[in-house]
Amino acid sequence: MRDILSDRDLGDDKMSDPVQQAQVGLRKKLPKRFYTQAAAVPGAEGGFVVALDGKSVRTPSRHELGVPDQTLAEAIAAEWAAQAETIDPATMPLTRMVNTALDGVSMAREAVFEEILSYGGSDLLCYRAGTPEALATREAEIWDPYLDWAANQGARLVLAEGIVHVEQPAEAIRALAVLLRRHSSDLQMTALHAVTSLTGSLLLALALAEGQATPSEIWDAAHVDEDFNVAHWGEDHEAAARRAKRKVEFEAAALVLDSCKP
C-alpha cells in the first residue's frame, strides 16, 4: 500500500493489490494527444466529469473520470489541456490521484485506512533531535502545536529523542483513527495517503484535512530538519529537485482535500 502513488513499474501482471493495479494502467507507452479541448462538465449522475472534445475521460478500469467538486474537476481538465504532443501521466498528479481513488481505493478502502493509520505509530513529529540545540528548539517551536492539537483530540503521543522506536499508547492510536474516519471517502483517503507518505506524519495530514494549518505551513513543518541543514550546510541540487517533485504531489493532494471540505 505504500506504493499507492508510486510511478515505479511493479512488473507483476498477477498482483492482487487493487491499488497497485490501478497504477499499472498509467505505465504504458505515452499516447499521442488526440483531442483539441479539455473541459469539466456536469456528470449525468451528479458531480463533474472531465471531457475531451465532449467525450468523458475514463480511468484504466473504465470509470468516468469524475469528482464531486467543480473546481477540482476544472483543475484536472487543466492538466489534460496542458499536455503537448503526448499525454504524460507523470505531469498529471490530480488525474493520477483520482484514477487511484476510483480504480483502487474504492476496492480496498479499509486496507488503505489501516496503512495511513500505521504512520501514527512512528510519526515524524514524535522523533526529536537531541543536538544541536537550535534544531531541537526549532522542532519544538513548529511541531509542538500540532501535538498539542492532537492531544486535545484525545491522541496524546509519546516523544523520543533520536530514531529509537517508541511505542505509542493504544488510546492515542484509537483517537487518531476516529479523526481519520472523518475523512474516509475514496478521494480523501487517496489524498491523505499521499500527504502522510510525503510528510512522514499522520498528524500533519490530519491537521491539513481538519483545516488546522495551510498547505504551506504543513509542508514547512514536514521539512524542519531538512531546512535547518540547508541553512547551515547549503543545498544539494539533486535533493532539491526531488523535493520539488514531491511538492507537486503534495499540492495536488492538498487541493483534493480542500475540495472535499463541506
Secondary structure, DSSP 8 states (H G I E B T S, - for coil): -TTTT-------TT---HHHHHHHTT-S---B---S-EEEEE-TTSSEEEEETTEE-B-TTS-B-EES-HHHHHHHHHHHHT--SB--GGG-HHHHHHHHHHHTGGGSHHHHHHHHHHGGGG-GGGEE--SSHHHHHHHHHHHHHHHHHHHHTT-----EETT------HHHHHHHHHHHHTT-SHHHHHHHHHHHHHHS-HHHHHHHHTTSS-HHHHHHHHTHHHHHHHHHH---HHHHHHHHHHHHHHHHHHHHHHHT--
